[in-house]
Every structure is written in structure tokens, then in C-alpha cells.
Amino acid sequence: MARSVGGEGDSYDDAAAESMNSFYKKGLIDFYGGWKGVMDVTIATMEWVAWYNSERLRS
């Protein structure tokens, strides 16, 4: 994930983190649900990050 426009700790930096967290939750955690344990979420998160960094469509 590229650094936001703002500097560390300012509102722009927080907005980018909040946006990414929301995208992650909607796209993975809420969409699939039914997790059996922490390891399931950990593995799914690693797969999601790999997809996000290399395969997703970018505008």
C-alpha cells in the first residue's frame, strides 16, 4: 500500500488507513464470514493481501 498524501499521524494518513480497513472488512471478513478460528482468518488475510497487491483491477 502506498503512503498517503499526508504525513505521519495527520488526518490524511488516518483516512487512508480507515479506507483500507473498511475495504478489507467488506471484501473479506463480512463477505465470507463463518470463520472457524483465528488461523482461518490469518490464512484468508494473507491470500487477500496477495490478491490486493498483485491481481486486483486498478483504476
N, CA, C and O atoms as a Maestro MAE file, in Angstrom:
{
 s_m_m2io_version
 :::
 2.0.0
}

f_m_ct {
 s_m_title
 :::
 protein
 m_atom[236] {
  # First column is atom index #
  i_m_mmod_type
  r_m_x_coord
  r_m_y_coord
  r_m_z_coord
  i_m_residue_number
  s_m_chain_name
  s_m_pdb_residue_name
  s_m_pdb_atom_name
  i_m_atomic_number
  :::
  1 25 0.839 -1.154 0.000 1 A "MET " " N  " 7
  2 3 0.000 0.000 0.000 1 A "MET " " CA " 6
  3 2 0.891 1.226 0.000 1 A "MET " " C  " 6
  4 15 1.812 1.328 0.810 1 A "MET " " O  " 8
  5 25 0.627 2.142 -0.889 2 A "ALA " " N  " 7
  6 3 1.427 3.360 -0.989 2 A "ALA " " CA " 6
  7 2 1.067 4.327 0.138 2 A "ALA " " C  " 6
  8 15 -0.069 4.369 0.610 2 A "ALA " " O  " 8
  9 25 2.042 5.080 0.541 3 A "ARG " " N  " 7
  10 3 1.823 6.074 1.597 3 A "ARG " " CA " 6
  11 2 0.834 7.126 1.107 3 A "ARG " " C  " 6
  12 15 0.833 7.488 -0.069 3 A "ARG " " O  " 8
  13 25 0.002 7.609 2.007 4 A "SER " " N  " 7
  14 3 -0.993 8.625 1.666 4 A "SER " " CA " 6
  15 2 -0.339 9.976 1.412 4 A "SER " " C  " 6
  16 15 0.872 10.137 1.569 4 A "SER " " O  " 8
  17 25 -1.164 10.947 1.014 5 A "VAL " " N  " 7
  18 3 -0.687 12.293 0.714 5 A "VAL " " CA " 6
  19 2 -0.138 12.978 1.946 5 A "VAL " " C  " 6
  20 15 0.854 13.703 1.862 5 A "VAL " " O  " 8
  21 25 -0.763 12.761 3.081 6 A "GLY " " N  " 7
  22 3 -0.364 13.450 4.306 6 A "GLY " " CA " 6
  23 2 0.858 12.836 4.965 6 A "GLY " " C  " 6
  24 15 1.393 11.822 4.516 6 A "GLY " " O  " 8
  25 25 1.272 13.469 6.023 7 A "GLY " " N  " 7
  26 3 2.395 12.975 6.800 7 A "GLY " " CA " 6
  27 2 1.928 12.023 7.888 7 A "GLY " " C  " 6
  28 15 0.732 11.770 8.033 7 A "GLY " " O  " 8
  29 25 2.866 11.505 8.640 8 A "GLU " " N  " 7
  30 3 2.523 10.564 9.711 8 A "GLU " " CA " 6
  31 2 1.649 11.221 10.761 8 A "GLU " " C  " 6
  32 15 1.930 12.324 11.231 8 A "GLU " " O  " 8
  33 25 0.573 10.515 11.123 9 A "GLY " " N  " 7
  34 3 -0.262 10.958 12.217 9 A "GLY " " CA " 6
  35 2 -1.283 12.034 11.902 9 A "GLY " " C  " 6
  36 15 -2.081 12.380 12.774 9 A "GLY " " O  " 8
  37 25 -1.293 12.581 10.684 10 A "ASP " " N  " 7
  38 3 -2.301 13.598 10.401 10 A "ASP " " CA " 6
  39 2 -3.580 12.973 9.844 10 A "ASP " " C  " 6
  40 15 -3.649 11.759 9.653 10 A "ASP " " O  " 8
  41 25 -4.578 13.792 9.588 11 A "SER " " N  " 7
  42 3 -5.887 13.278 9.199 11 A "SER " " CA " 6
  43 2 -5.855 12.541 7.864 11 A "SER " " C  " 6
  44 15 -6.624 11.598 7.674 11 A "SER " " O  " 8
  45 25 -4.993 12.940 6.940 12 A "TYR " " N  " 7
  46 3 -4.924 12.244 5.657 12 A "TYR " " CA " 6
  47 2 -4.408 10.825 5.844 12 A "TYR " " C  " 6
  48 15 -4.910 9.896 5.211 12 A "TYR " " O  " 8
  49 25 -3.424 10.651 6.694 13 A "ASP " " N  " 7
  50 3 -2.868 9.334 6.964 13 A "ASP " " CA " 6
  51 2 -3.924 8.438 7.601 13 A "ASP " " C  " 6
  52 15 -4.036 7.268 7.233 13 A "ASP " " O  " 8
  53 25 -4.698 8.960 8.545 14 A "ASP " " N  " 7
  54 3 -5.747 8.192 9.198 14 A "ASP " " CA " 6
  55 2 -6.843 7.805 8.210 14 A "ASP " " C  " 6
  56 15 -7.373 6.697 8.284 14 A "ASP " " O  " 8
  57 25 -7.185 8.691 7.297 15 A "ALA " " N  " 7
  58 3 -8.235 8.427 6.315 15 A "ALA " " CA " 6
  59 2 -7.841 7.274 5.391 15 A "ALA " " C  " 6
  60 15 -8.681 6.441 5.052 15 A "ALA " " O  " 8
  61 25 -6.594 7.222 4.989 16 A "ALA " " N  " 7
  62 3 -6.145 6.136 4.118 16 A "ALA " " CA " 6
  63 2 -6.207 4.800 4.855 16 A "ALA " " C  " 6
  64 15 -6.628 3.795 4.282 16 A "ALA " " O  " 8
  65 25 -5.798 4.783 6.097 17 A "ALA " " N  " 7
  66 3 -5.846 3.557 6.889 17 A "ALA " " CA " 6
  67 2 -7.283 3.110 7.124 17 A "ALA " " C  " 6
  68 15 -7.584 1.921 7.026 17 A "ALA " " O  " 8
  69 25 -8.165 4.042 7.431 18 A "GLU " " N  " 7
  70 3 -9.576 3.719 7.651 18 A "GLU " " CA " 6
  71 2 -10.203 3.163 6.376 18 A "GLU " " C  " 6
  72 15 -10.979 2.209 6.435 18 A "GLU " " O  " 8
  73 25 -9.880 3.738 5.245 19 A "SER " " N  " 7
  74 3 -10.417 3.285 3.970 19 A "SER " " CA " 6
  75 2 -9.953 1.862 3.658 19 A "SER " " C  " 6
  76 15 -10.750 1.024 3.236 19 A "SER " " O  " 8
  77 25 -8.676 1.595 3.864 20 A "MET " " N  " 7
  78 3 -8.140 0.255 3.610 20 A "MET " " CA " 6
  79 2 -8.773 -0.766 4.547 20 A "MET " " C  " 6
  80 15 -9.123 -1.863 4.112 20 A "MET " " O  " 8
  81 25 -8.925 -0.432 5.805 21 A "ASN " " N  " 7
  82 3 -9.521 -1.334 6.780 21 A "ASN " " CA " 6
  83 2 -10.973 -1.641 6.415 21 A "ASN " " C  " 6
  84 15 -11.411 -2.786 6.527 21 A "ASN " " O  " 8
  85 25 -11.707 -0.640 5.987 22 A "SER " " N  " 7
  86 3 -13.099 -0.831 5.576 22 A "SER " " CA " 6
  87 2 -13.188 -1.733 4.356 22 A "SER " " C  " 6
  88 15 -14.040 -2.619 4.299 22 A "SER " " O  " 8
  89 25 -12.318 -1.514 3.386 23 A "PHE " " N  " 7
  90 3 -12.285 -2.331 2.174 23 A "PHE " " CA " 6
  91 2 -11.981 -3.792 2.512 23 A "PHE " " C  " 6
  92 15 -12.601 -4.703 1.962 23 A "PHE " " O  " 8
  93 25 -11.029 -4.009 3.414 24 A "TYR " " N  " 7
  94 3 -10.653 -5.350 3.859 24 A "TYR " " CA " 6
  95 2 -11.828 -6.045 4.556 24 A "TYR " " C  " 6
  96 15 -12.123 -7.207 4.277 24 A "TYR " " O  " 8
  97 25 -12.486 -5.333 5.453 25 A "LYS " " N  " 7
  98 3 -13.598 -5.918 6.196 25 A "LYS " " CA " 6
  99 2 -14.761 -6.273 5.285 25 A "LYS " " C  " 6
  100 15 -15.324 -7.362 5.401 25 A "LYS " " O  " 8
  101 25 -15.128 -5.378 4.384 26 A "LYS " " N  " 7
  102 3 -16.245 -5.642 3.472 26 A "LYS " " CA " 6
  103 2 -15.894 -6.722 2.461 26 A "LYS " " C  " 6
  104 15 -16.718 -7.584 2.157 26 A "LYS " " O  " 8
  105 25 -14.687 -6.677 1.945 27 A "GLY " " N  " 7
  106 3 -14.281 -7.586 0.880 27 A "GLY " " CA " 6
  107 2 -13.923 -8.978 1.331 27 A "GLY " " C  " 6
  108 15 -13.970 -9.908 0.526 27 A "GLY " " O  " 8
  109 25 -13.570 -9.154 2.571 28 A "LEU " " N  " 7
  110 3 -13.142 -10.472 3.042 28 A "LEU " " CA " 6
  111 2 -13.901 -10.910 4.283 28 A "LEU " " C  " 6
  112 15 -14.602 -11.921 4.244 28 A "LEU " " O  " 8
  113 25 -13.785 -10.198 5.350 29 A "ILE " " N  " 7
  114 3 -14.332 -10.633 6.639 29 A "ILE " " CA " 6
  115 2 -15.851 -10.750 6.603 29 A "ILE " " C  " 6
  116 15 -16.393 -11.799 6.950 29 A "ILE " " O  " 8
  117 25 -16.546 -9.695 6.191 30 A "ASP " " N  " 7
  118 3 -18.009 -9.720 6.171 30 A "ASP " " CA " 6
  119 2 -18.552 -10.567 5.025 30 A "ASP " " C  " 6
  120 15 -19.573 -11.238 5.176 30 A "ASP " " O  " 8
  121 25 -17.873 -10.538 3.878 31 A "PHE " " N  " 7
  122 3 -18.369 -11.237 2.698 31 A "PHE " " CA " 6
  123 2 -18.369 -12.754 2.883 31 A "PHE " " C  " 6
  124 15 -19.344 -13.422 2.540 31 A "PHE " " O  " 8
  125 25 -17.282 -13.297 3.424 32 A "TYR " " N  " 7
  126 3 -17.183 -14.750 3.577 32 A "TYR " " CA " 6
  127 2 -17.729 -15.239 4.916 32 A "TYR " " C  " 6
  128 15 -18.478 -16.215 4.958 32 A "TYR " " O  " 8
  129 25 -17.368 -14.582 5.991 33 A "GLY " " N  " 7
  130 3 -17.884 -14.949 7.317 33 A "GLY " " CA " 6
  131 2 -17.715 -16.420 7.648 33 A "GLY " " C  " 6
  132 15 -17.008 -17.144 6.947 33 A "GLY " " O  " 8
  133 25 -18.366 -16.862 8.721 34 A "GLY " " N  " 7
  134 3 -18.322 -18.262 9.113 34 A "GLY " " CA " 6
  135 2 -16.939 -18.794 9.440 34 A "GLY " " C  " 6
  136 15 -16.647 -19.962 9.185 34 A "GLY " " O  " 8
  137 25 -16.091 -17.953 10.001 35 A "TRP " " N  " 7
  138 3 -14.722 -18.358 10.310 35 A "TRP " " CA " 6
  139 2 -14.723 -19.359 11.450 35 A "TRP " " C  " 6
  140 15 -15.472 -19.200 12.414 35 A "TRP " " O  " 8
  141 25 -13.898 -20.383 11.352 36 A "LYS " " N  " 7
  142 3 -13.804 -21.419 12.384 36 A "LYS " " CA " 6
  143 2 -12.780 -21.083 13.454 36 A "LYS " " C  " 6
  144 15 -12.844 -21.611 14.564 36 A "LYS " " O  " 8
  145 25 -11.841 -20.213 13.130 37 A "GLY " " N  " 7
  146 3 -10.819 -19.855 14.106 37 A "GLY " " CA " 6
  147 2 -9.897 -18.780 13.571 37 A "GLY " " C  " 6
  148 15 -10.033 -18.320 12.437 37 A "GLY " " O  " 8
  149 25 -8.964 -18.395 14.409 38 A "VAL " " N  " 7
  150 3 -8.012 -17.337 14.057 38 A "VAL " " CA " 6
  151 2 -7.157 -17.747 12.866 38 A "VAL " " C  " 6
  152 15 -6.849 -16.912 12.015 38 A "VAL " " O  " 8
  153 25 -6.768 -19.014 12.790 39 A "MET " " N  " 7
  154 3 -5.916 -19.465 11.692 39 A "MET " " CA " 6
  155 2 -6.625 -19.331 10.346 39 A "MET " " C  " 6
  156 15 -5.989 -18.997 9.346 39 A "MET " " O  " 8
  157 25 -7.935 -19.586 10.307 40 A "ASP " " N  " 7
  158 3 -8.695 -19.399 9.064 40 A "ASP " " CA " 6
  159 2 -8.647 -17.951 8.606 40 A "ASP " " C  " 6
  160 15 -8.448 -17.676 7.423 40 A "ASP " " O  " 8
  161 25 -8.829 -17.025 9.539 41 A "VAL " " N  " 7
  162 3 -8.797 -15.600 9.213 41 A "VAL " " CA " 6
  163 2 -7.387 -15.188 8.792 41 A "VAL " " C  " 6
  164 15 -7.229 -14.398 7.861 41 A "VAL " " O  " 8
  165 25 -6.375 -15.706 9.458 42 A "THR " " N  " 7
  166 3 -4.990 -15.366 9.132 42 A "THR " " CA " 6
  167 2 -4.641 -15.805 7.715 42 A "THR " " C  " 6
  168 15 -4.068 -15.026 6.952 42 A "THR " " O  " 8
  169 25 -4.972 -17.017 7.360 43 A "ILE " " N  " 7
  170 3 -4.673 -17.534 6.021 43 A "ILE " " CA " 6
  171 2 -5.455 -16.759 4.966 43 A "ILE " " C  " 6
  172 15 -4.903 -16.387 3.930 43 A "ILE " " O  " 8
  173 25 -6.738 -16.515 5.225 44 A "ALA " " N  " 7
  174 3 -7.549 -15.755 4.275 44 A "ALA " " CA " 6
  175 2 -7.011 -14.337 4.106 44 A "ALA " " C  " 6
  176 15 -7.039 -13.794 3.002 44 A "ALA " " O  " 8
  177 25 -6.524 -13.736 5.186 45 A "THR " " N  " 7
  178 3 -5.954 -12.391 5.117 45 A "THR " " CA " 6
  179 2 -4.691 -12.383 4.265 45 A "THR " " C  " 6
  180 15 -4.502 -11.479 3.451 45 A "THR " " O  " 8
  181 25 -3.834 -13.368 4.440 46 A "MET " " N  " 7
  182 3 -2.613 -13.438 3.623 46 A "MET " " CA " 6
  183 2 -2.961 -13.599 2.141 46 A "MET " " C  " 6
  184 15 -2.328 -12.981 1.285 46 A "MET " " O  " 8
  185 25 -3.955 -14.417 1.839 47 A "GLU " " N  " 7
  186 3 -4.388 -14.589 0.456 47 A "GLU " " CA " 6
  187 2 -4.988 -13.298 -0.095 47 A "GLU " " C  " 6
  188 15 -4.757 -12.947 -1.252 47 A "GLU " " O  " 8
  189 25 -5.762 -12.588 0.738 48 A "TRP " " N  " 7
  190 3 -6.379 -11.334 0.308 48 A "TRP " " CA " 6
  191 2 -5.310 -10.283 0.028 48 A "TRP " " C  " 6
  192 15 -5.410 -9.552 -0.957 48 A "TRP " " O  " 8
  193 25 -4.298 -10.197 0.872 49 A "VAL " " N  " 7
  194 3 -3.216 -9.226 0.666 49 A "VAL " " CA " 6
  195 2 -2.465 -9.543 -0.625 49 A "VAL " " C  " 6
  196 15 -2.128 -8.631 -1.379 49 A "VAL " " O  " 8
  197 25 -2.200 -10.812 -0.888 50 A "ALA " " N  " 7
  198 3 -1.533 -11.199 -2.138 50 A "ALA " " CA " 6
  199 2 -2.388 -10.792 -3.337 50 A "ALA " " C  " 6
  200 15 -1.871 -10.264 -4.322 50 A "ALA " " O  " 8
  201 25 -3.705 -11.041 -3.251 51 A "TRP " " N  " 7
  202 3 -4.611 -10.630 -4.331 51 A "TRP " " CA " 6
  203 2 -4.599 -9.114 -4.488 51 A "TRP " " C  " 6
  204 15 -4.498 -8.604 -5.604 51 A "TRP " " O  " 8
  205 25 -4.702 -8.400 -3.383 52 A "TYR " " N  " 7
  206 3 -4.760 -6.936 -3.412 52 A "TYR " " CA " 6
  207 2 -3.510 -6.346 -4.054 52 A "TYR " " C  " 6
  208 15 -3.592 -5.391 -4.827 52 A "TYR " " O  " 8
  209 25 -2.360 -6.914 -3.731 53 A "ASN " " N  " 7
  210 3 -1.095 -6.373 -4.224 53 A "ASN " " CA " 6
  211 2 -0.755 -6.778 -5.645 53 A "ASN " " C  " 6
  212 15 0.041 -6.100 -6.294 53 A "ASN " " O  " 8
  213 25 -1.333 -7.871 -6.155 54 A "SER " " N  " 7
  214 3 -0.869 -8.334 -7.462 54 A "SER " " CA " 6
  215 2 -1.952 -8.580 -8.499 54 A "SER " " C  " 6
  216 15 -1.657 -8.515 -9.692 54 A "SER " " O  " 8
  217 25 -3.182 -8.856 -8.109 55 A "GLU " " N  " 7
  218 3 -4.176 -9.287 -9.087 55 A "GLU " " CA " 6
  219 2 -5.384 -8.373 -9.253 55 A "GLU " " C  " 6
  220 15 -6.042 -8.428 -10.292 55 A "GLU " " O  " 8
  221 25 -5.693 -7.557 -8.295 56 A "ARG " " N  " 7
  222 3 -6.935 -6.763 -8.375 56 A "ARG " " CA " 6
  223 2 -6.861 -5.757 -9.518 56 A "ARG " " C  " 6
  224 15 -5.780 -5.336 -9.932 56 A "ARG " " O  " 8
  225 25 -8.035 -5.386 -10.015 57 A "LEU " " N  " 7
  226 3 -8.109 -4.369 -11.054 57 A "LEU " " CA " 6
  227 2 -7.855 -3.004 -10.449 57 A "LEU " " C  " 6
  228 15 -8.381 -2.681 -9.383 57 A "LEU " " O  " 8
  229 25 -7.070 -2.221 -11.112 58 A "ARG " " N  " 7
  230 3 -6.768 -0.871 -10.622 58 A "ARG " " CA " 6
  231 2 -7.331 0.151 -11.596 58 A "ARG " " C  " 6
  232 15 -7.396 -0.095 -12.801 58 A "ARG " " O  " 8
  233 25 -7.731 1.277 -11.077 59 A "SER " " N  " 7
  234 3 -8.264 2.316 -11.958 59 A "SER " " CA " 6
  235 2 -7.171 3.254 -12.420 59 A "SER " " C  " 6
  236 15 -7.439 4.192 -13.170 59 A "SER " " O  " 8
  :::
 }
 m_bond[235] {
  # First column is bond index #
  i_m_from
  i_m_to
  i_m_order
  :::
  1 1 2 1
  2 2 3 1
  3 3 4 2
  4 3 5 1
  5 5 6 1
  6 6 7 1
  7 7 8 2
  8 7 9 1
  9 9 10 1
  10 10 11 1
  11 11 12 2
  12 11 13 1
  13 13 14 1
  14 14 15 1
  15 15 16 2
  16 15 17 1
  17 17 18 1
  18 18 19 1
  19 19 20 2
  20 19 21 1
  21 21 22 1
  22 22 23 1
  23 23 24 2
  24 23 25 1
  25 25 26 1
  26 26 27 1
  27 27 28 2
  28 27 29 1
  29 29 30 1
  30 30 31 1
  31 31 32 2
  32 31 33 1
  33 33 34 1
  34 34 35 1
  35 35 36 2
  36 35 37 1
  37 37 38 1
  38 38 39 1
  39 39 40 2
  40 39 41 1
  41 41 42 1
  42 42 43 1
  43 43 44 2
  44 43 45 1
  45 45 46 1
  46 46 47 1
  47 47 48 2
  48 47 49 1
  49 49 50 1
  50 50 51 1
  51 51 52 2
  52 51 53 1
  53 53 54 1
  54 54 55 1
  55 55 56 2
  56 55 57 1
  57 57 58 1
  58 58 59 1
  59 59 60 2
  60 59 61 1
  61 61 62 1
  62 62 63 1
  63 63 64 2
  64 63 65 1
  65 65 66 1
  66 66 67 1
  67 67 68 2
  68 67 69 1
  69 69 70 1
  70 70 71 1
  71 71 72 2
  72 71 73 1
  73 73 74 1
  74 74 75 1
  75 75 76 2
  76 75 77 1
  77 77 78 1
  78 78 79 1
  79 79 80 2
  80 79 81 1
  81 81 82 1
  82 82 83 1
  83 83 84 2
  84 83 85 1
  85 85 86 1
  86 86 87 1
  87 87 88 2
  88 87 89 1
  89 89 90 1
  90 90 91 1
  91 91 92 2
  92 91 93 1
  93 93 94 1
  94 94 95 1
  95 95 96 2
  96 95 97 1
  97 97 98 1
  98 98 99 1
  99 99 100 2
  100 99 101 1
  101 101 102 1
  102 102 103 1
  103 103 104 2
  104 103 105 1
  105 105 106 1
  106 106 107 1
  107 107 108 2
  108 107 109 1
  109 109 110 1
  110 110 111 1
  111 111 112 2
  112 111 113 1
  113 113 114 1
  114 114 115 1
  115 115 116 2
  116 115 117 1
  117 117 118 1
  118 118 119 1
  119 119 120 2
  120 119 121 1
  121 121 122 1
  122 122 123 1
  123 123 124 2
  124 123 125 1
  125 125 126 1
  126 126 127 1
  127 127 128 2
  128 127 129 1
  129 129 130 1
  130 130 131 1
  131 131 132 2
  132 131 133 1
  133 133 134 1
  134 134 135 1
  135 135 136 2
  136 135 137 1
  137 137 138 1
  138 138 139 1
  139 139 140 2
  140 139 141 1
  141 141 142 1
  142 142 143 1
  143 143 144 2
  144 143 145 1
  145 145 146 1
  146 146 147 1
  147 147 148 2
  148 147 149 1
  149 149 150 1
  150 150 151 1
  151 151 152 2
  152 151 153 1
  153 153 154 1
  154 154 155 1
  155 155 156 2
  156 155 157 1
  157 157 158 1
  158 158 159 1
  159 159 160 2
  160 159 161 1
  161 161 162 1
  162 162 163 1
  163 163 164 2
  164 163 165 1
  165 165 166 1
  166 166 167 1
  167 167 168 2
  168 167 169 1
  169 169 170 1
  170 170 171 1
  171 171 172 2
  172 171 173 1
  173 173 174 1
  174 174 175 1
  175 175 176 2
  176 175 177 1
  177 177 178 1
  178 178 179 1
  179 179 180 2
  180 179 181 1
  181 181 182 1
  182 182 183 1
  183 183 184 2
  184 183 185 1
  185 185 186 1
  186 186 187 1
  187 187 188 2
  188 187 189 1
  189 189 190 1
  190 190 191 1
  191 191 192 2
  192 191 193 1
  193 193 194 1
  194 194 195 1
  195 195 196 2
  196 195 197 1
  197 197 198 1
  198 198 199 1
  199 199 200 2
  200 199 201 1
  201 201 202 1
  202 202 203 1
  203 203 204 2
  204 203 205 1
  205 205 206 1
  206 206 207 1
  207 207 208 2
  208 207 209 1
  209 209 210 1
  210 210 211 1
  211 211 212 2
  212 211 213 1
  213 213 214 1
  214 214 215 1
  215 215 216 2
  216 215 217 1
  217 217 218 1
  218 218 219 1
  219 219 220 2
  220 219 221 1
  221 221 222 1
  222 222 223 1
  223 223 224 2
  224 223 225 1
  225 225 226 1
  226 226 227 1
  227 227 228 2
  228 227 229 1
  229 229 230 1
  230 230 231 1
  231 231 232 2
  232 231 233 1
  233 233 234 1
  234 234 235 1
  235 235 236 2
  :::
 }
}
